[in-house]
Amino acid sequence: MKDIEKIKEIFLSEDVDDEDYQENLDKITDWENSLIENENLLSWQEHDITKEIISNTKENLLEVSLRLVNDREITEQERMTMFAKQDAMKWLISLSSDNPKIILEQINDDIKKALNQI
């Protein structure tokens, strides 16, 4: 935010005419709002509740995946529902992580380990 203050000092100084002043002010305000929005998004990813939700999502993804592999008694409707849940959980993980591929690979490794224990 210090950079925004420096930009304001330069582009909103007294020697800027009124038309340029308003145009500069509008652009700087847009930049400032964009920065605040990005900072809020980053803080959302690091929030304790988000971390807990993702942790639960990982566990549920593992459970659903193992059930799909092991339970031969589920109906086609149940199977389709579980696949939809998997997709939703993967999407949620991708939203909350800078590198979802690594997290999903870890979950796949956990699934393989669980299958090898059976």
C-alpha positions as CSV (number, residue, x, y, z in Angstrom):
1,M,0.0,0.0,0.0
2,K,3.0,2.3,0.4
3,D,3.4,2.1,-3.4
4,I,-0.2,3.4,-3.8
5,E,0.7,6.3,-1.6
6,K,3.7,7.1,-3.7
7,I,1.6,6.9,-6.9
8,K,-0.9,9.3,-5.3
9,E,1.8,11.7,-4.5
10,I,3.1,11.7,-8.0
11,F,-0.2,11.6,-10.0
12,L,-2.4,13.6,-7.7
13,S,0.0,16.5,-7.0
14,E,-1.1,20.1,-7.1
15,D,0.4,20.7,-10.6
16,V,-2.0,18.1,-12.2
17,D,-5.0,19.8,-13.9
18,D,-8.5,19.0,-12.8
19,E,-9.4,16.7,-15.6
20,D,-6.2,14.6,-15.3
21,Y,-6.6,14.6,-11.5
22,Q,-10.0,13.0,-11.6
23,E,-8.9,10.4,-14.2
24,N,-5.8,9.6,-12.2
25,L,-7.8,9.4,-9.0
26,D,-10.3,6.9,-10.7
27,K,-7.4,4.7,-11.9
28,I,-5.6,4.7,-8.6
29,T,-8.9,3.9,-6.8
30,D,-9.4,0.9,-9.1
31,W,-5.9,-0.3,-8.5
32,E,-6.3,0.1,-4.8
33,N,-9.6,-1.8,-4.8
34,S,-8.1,-4.6,-6.9
35,L,-5.2,-4.9,-4.4
36,I,-7.5,-5.1,-1.5
37,E,-9.6,-7.8,-3.2
38,N,-6.5,-9.8,-3.9
39,E,-5.3,-9.5,-0.4
40,N,-8.7,-10.6,0.9
41,L,-8.6,-13.7,-1.3
42,L,-5.2,-14.6,-0.1
43,S,-6.2,-14.2,3.5
44,W,-9.3,-16.4,2.8
45,Q,-7.0,-19.2,1.7
46,E,-5.0,-19.0,4.9
47,H,-7.9,-18.7,7.3
48,D,-8.2,-21.5,9.9
49,I,-11.8,-22.3,8.9
50,T,-10.7,-22.7,5.3
51,K,-7.9,-25.0,6.3
52,E,-10.3,-27.1,8.4
53,I,-12.8,-27.4,5.5
54,I,-10.0,-28.5,3.2
55,S,-8.8,-31.0,5.7
56,N,-12.3,-32.5,6.0
57,T,-12.6,-32.4,2.2
58,K,-9.4,-34.4,1.8
59,E,-10.6,-37.0,4.2
60,N,-14.0,-37.3,2.5
61,L,-12.4,-37.5,-0.9
62,L,-10.4,-40.4,0.3
63,E,-13.4,-42.2,1.9
64,V,-15.6,-41.7,-1.3
65,S,-12.8,-42.9,-3.5
66,L,-12.2,-46.0,-1.4
67,R,-15.9,-46.8,-1.3
68,L,-16.1,-46.5,-5.1
69,V,-13.2,-49.0,-5.4
70,N,-14.3,-51.5,-2.8
71,D,-18.1,-51.5,-2.6
72,R,-19.5,-53.6,-5.3
73,E,-23.0,-53.4,-3.9
74,I,-23.7,-49.7,-4.6
75,T,-26.2,-48.8,-7.2
76,E,-25.5,-46.9,-10.4
77,Q,-27.2,-43.8,-8.9
78,E,-25.1,-44.0,-5.8
79,R,-22.0,-44.4,-8.0
80,M,-22.9,-41.3,-10.0
81,T,-23.5,-39.3,-6.9
82,M,-20.1,-40.3,-5.5
83,F,-18.4,-39.3,-8.7
84,A,-20.2,-35.9,-8.5
85,K,-19.0,-35.6,-4.9
86,Q,-15.5,-36.4,-6.0
87,D,-15.6,-33.7,-8.6
88,A,-17.0,-31.1,-6.2
89,M,-14.3,-31.9,-3.6
90,K,-11.5,-31.7,-6.2
91,W,-12.9,-28.3,-7.3
92,L,-13.0,-27.1,-3.7
93,I,-9.4,-28.1,-3.2
94,S,-8.4,-26.4,-6.4
95,L,-10.0,-23.2,-5.2
96,S,-8.2,-23.1,-1.9
97,S,-4.7,-24.1,-3.0
98,D,-1.9,-22.5,-5.0
99,N,-0.9,-25.9,-6.2
100,P,-3.8,-28.3,-6.2
101,K,-2.1,-30.8,-8.3
102,I,0.3,-31.7,-5.5
103,I,-2.5,-32.0,-3.0
104,L,-4.5,-34.3,-5.3
105,E,-1.4,-36.4,-5.9
106,Q,-0.9,-36.8,-2.2
107,I,-4.6,-37.9,-1.9
108,N,-4.0,-40.4,-4.7
109,D,-1.0,-41.7,-2.9
110,D,-3.1,-42.1,0.3
111,I,-5.7,-44.0,-1.7
112,K,-3.0,-46.4,-3.1
113,K,-1.6,-47.0,0.4
114,A,-5.1,-47.7,1.8
115,L,-5.8,-50.1,-1.1
116,N,-2.5,-51.9,-0.5
117,Q,-3.4,-52.5,3.2
118,I,-6.6,-54.4,2.2
